[in-house]
Amino acid sequence: MADSVSFSHKSPHPADSFWKVLGAFTEIDWLVGPGNYSVGEHEGRPARILKMDTPVVEFLLGCDDDRRELRYGVLKNPFVPVDNYRATVTVKPDAEGCLVEFSATFDLDEVPLAQVSEMLNSGYGMIASQIDISLEQQAAP
């Protein structure tokens, strides 16, 4: 049975604006900066490869603009030390902006679930915050 984590983020930005950034899977200058990633393929699917000491390969499993839902996988690496990692991110409008919900399933390897949950939730929080910052910078005069 796969283990799982979930994380929610309230953003003050409209769902469509947040989704426009998040849904552009291979355009992540807002996250890692220009030149710090490349775009390629993994098993015939679009992939983004983050340039780190150990490259991080994230590959697109599905993107539904109407539902504002993104599904992706990550190859095992030091930052996601699990097997069969699959995540879903949804963006839903609410009265004050939008609610961003991250959920992931995976098979634990050597790292305990509590530690993996902490790592992933920290990463999800950083991703959501960086999109908020990017949207604020775009709105600034």
Contacts in CASP RR format, 6 or more apart in sequence:
PFRMAT RR
TARGET T0000
AUTHOR 0000-0000-0000
METHOD contacts of the structure
MODEL  1
MADSVSFSHKSPHPADSFWKVLGAFTEIDWLVGPGNYSVGEHEGRPARIL
KMDTPVVEFLLGCDDDRRELRYGVLKNPFVPVDNYRATVTVKPDAEGCLV
EFSATFDLDEVPLAQVSEMLNSGYGMIASQIDISLEQQAAP
2 84 0 8 1.000
2 105 0 8 1.000
2 106 0 8 1.000
2 107 0 8 1.000
3 82 0 8 1.000
3 105 0 8 1.000
3 106 0 8 1.000
3 107 0 8 1.000
3 108 0 8 1.000
3 113 0 8 1.000
3 116 0 8 1.000
4 103 0 8 1.000
4 104 0 8 1.000
4 105 0 8 1.000
4 106 0 8 1.000
5 102 0 8 1.000
5 103 0 8 1.000
5 104 0 8 1.000
5 116 0 8 1.000
5 117 0 8 1.000
5 120 0 8 1.000
5 121 0 8 1.000
6 101 0 8 1.000
6 102 0 8 1.000
6 103 0 8 1.000
6 104 0 8 1.000
7 101 0 8 1.000
7 102 0 8 1.000
7 103 0 8 1.000
7 120 0 8 1.000
7 121 0 8 1.000
7 124 0 8 1.000
7 125 0 8 1.000
8 99 0 8 1.000
8 100 0 8 1.000
8 101 0 8 1.000
8 102 0 8 1.000
9 99 0 8 1.000
9 100 0 8 1.000
9 101 0 8 1.000
9 102 0 8 1.000
9 124 0 8 1.000
9 125 0 8 1.000
9 128 0 8 1.000
9 129 0 8 1.000
10 94 0 8 1.000
10 96 0 8 1.000
10 97 0 8 1.000
10 98 0 8 1.000
10 99 0 8 1.000
10 100 0 8 1.000
11 18 0 8 1.000
11 97 0 8 1.000
11 98 0 8 1.000
11 99 0 8 1.000
11 100 0 8 1.000
11 128 0 8 1.000
11 131 0 8 1.000
11 132 0 8 1.000
11 135 0 8 1.000
12 96 0 8 1.000
12 97 0 8 1.000
12 132 0 8 1.000
13 97 0 8 1.000
13 98 0 8 1.000
13 131 0 8 1.000
13 132 0 8 1.000
13 135 0 8 1.000
14 93 0 8 1.000
14 97 0 8 1.000
14 98 0 8 1.000
15 68 0 8 1.000
15 91 0 8 1.000
15 92 0 8 1.000
15 93 0 8 1.000
15 94 0 8 1.000
15 97 0 8 1.000
15 98 0 8 1.000
16 68 0 8 1.000
16 93 0 8 1.000
17 135 0 8 1.000
18 91 0 8 1.000
18 98 0 8 1.000
18 100 0 8 1.000
18 131 0 8 1.000
18 132 0 8 1.000
18 135 0 8 1.000
19 65 0 8 1.000
19 68 0 8 1.000
19 91 0 8 1.000
21 30 0 8 1.000
21 131 0 8 1.000
21 134 0 8 1.000
21 135 0 8 1.000
22 70 0 8 1.000
22 89 0 8 1.000
22 91 0 8 1.000
22 100 0 8 1.000
22 131 0 8 1.000
23 63 0 8 1.000
23 65 0 8 1.000
23 68 0 8 1.000
23 70 0 8 1.000
25 46 0 8 1.000
25 48 0 8 1.000
25 60 0 8 1.000
25 63 0 8 1.000
25 70 0 8 1.000
25 72 0 8 1.000
26 39 0 8 1.000
26 40 0 8 1.000
26 46 0 8 1.000
26 47 0 8 1.000
26 48 0 8 1.000
26 60 0 8 1.000
28 37 0 8 1.000
28 48 0 8 1.000
30 130 0 8 1.000
30 131 0 8 1.000
30 133 0 8 1.000
30 134 0 8 1.000
31 127 0 8 1.000
31 130 0 8 1.000
32 50 0 8 1.000
32 51 0 8 1.000
35 51 0 8 1.000
36 50 0 8 1.000
36 51 0 8 1.000
37 48 0 8 1.000
37 49 0 8 1.000
37 50 0 8 1.000
37 51 0 8 1.000
38 48 0 8 1.000
38 49 0 8 1.000
38 51 0 8 1.000
39 46 0 8 1.000
39 47 0 8 1.000
39 48 0 8 1.000
39 49 0 8 1.000
40 46 0 8 1.000
40 47 0 8 1.000
40 48 0 8 1.000
40 49 0 8 1.000
41 47 0 8 1.000
41 59 0 8 1.000
42 57 0 8 1.000
42 59 0 8 1.000
42 75 0 8 1.000
43 59 0 8 1.000
45 59 0 8 1.000
45 60 0 8 1.000
45 61 0 8 1.000
46 59 0 8 1.000
46 60 0 8 1.000
47 57 0 8 1.000
47 58 0 8 1.000
47 59 0 8 1.000
47 60 0 8 1.000
48 57 0 8 1.000
48 58 0 8 1.000
48 59 0 8 1.000
49 55 0 8 1.000
49 56 0 8 1.000
49 57 0 8 1.000
49 58 0 8 1.000
50 56 0 8 1.000
50 57 0 8 1.000
50 58 0 8 1.000
52 79 0 8 1.000
54 77 0 8 1.000
54 78 0 8 1.000
55 77 0 8 1.000
56 74 0 8 1.000
56 75 0 8 1.000
56 77 0 8 1.000
56 79 0 8 1.000
56 80 0 8 1.000
57 74 0 8 1.000
57 75 0 8 1.000
57 77 0 8 1.000
58 72 0 8 1.000
58 73 0 8 1.000
58 74 0 8 1.000
58 75 0 8 1.000
59 72 0 8 1.000
59 73 0 8 1.000
59 74 0 8 1.000
59 75 0 8 1.000
60 70 0 8 1.000
60 71 0 8 1.000
60 72 0 8 1.000
61 71 0 8 1.000
61 72 0 8 1.000
61 73 0 8 1.000
61 86 0 8 1.000
62 69 0 8 1.000
62 70 0 8 1.000
62 71 0 8 1.000
62 72 0 8 1.000
63 69 0 8 1.000
63 70 0 8 1.000
63 71 0 8 1.000
64 70 0 8 1.000
67 90 0 8 1.000
68 90 0 8 1.000
68 91 0 8 1.000
68 92 0 8 1.000
69 88 0 8 1.000
69 89 0 8 1.000
69 90 0 8 1.000
69 91 0 8 1.000
70 88 0 8 1.000
70 89 0 8 1.000
70 90 0 8 1.000
71 86 0 8 1.000
71 87 0 8 1.000
71 88 0 8 1.000
71 89 0 8 1.000
72 86 0 8 1.000
72 87 0 8 1.000
73 85 0 8 1.000
73 86 0 8 1.000
73 87 0 8 1.000
74 80 0 8 1.000
74 85 0 8 1.000
74 87 0 8 1.000
75 85 0 8 1.000
76 82 0 8 1.000
76 83 0 8 1.000
76 85 0 8 1.000
76 109 0 8 1.000
79 119 0 8 1.000
80 106 0 8 1.000
80 119 0 8 1.000
80 120 0 8 1.000
81 109 0 8 1.000
81 110 0 8 1.000
81 111 0 8 1.000
81 116 0 8 1.000
81 119 0 8 1.000
82 106 0 8 1.000
82 107 0 8 1.000
82 108 0 8 1.000
82 109 0 8 1.000
82 111 0 8 1.000
82 116 0 8 1.000
83 106 0 8 1.000
83 107 0 8 1.000
83 108 0 8 1.000
83 109 0 8 1.000
84 105 0 8 1.000
84 106 0 8 1.000
84 107 0 8 1.000
85 104 0 8 1.000
85 105 0 8 1.000
85 106 0 8 1.000
86 104 0 8 1.000
86 105 0 8 1.000
86 106 0 8 1.000
87 102 0 8 1.000
87 103 0 8 1.000
87 104 0 8 1.000
88 102 0 8 1.000
88 103 0 8 1.000
88 104 0 8 1.000
89 100 0 8 1.000
89 101 0 8 1.000
89 102 0 8 1.000
89 103 0 8 1.000
90 100 0 8 1.000
90 101 0 8 1.000
91 98 0 8 1.000
91 99 0 8 1.000
91 100 0 8 1.000
92 98 0 8 1.000
92 99 0 8 1.000
92 100 0 8 1.000
92 101 0 8 1.000
100 128 0 8 1.000
102 120 0 8 1.000
102 124 0 8 1.000
102 127 0 8 1.000
102 128 0 8 1.000
104 120 0 8 1.000
106 116 0 8 1.000
108 116 0 8 1.000
111 119 0 8 1.000
END
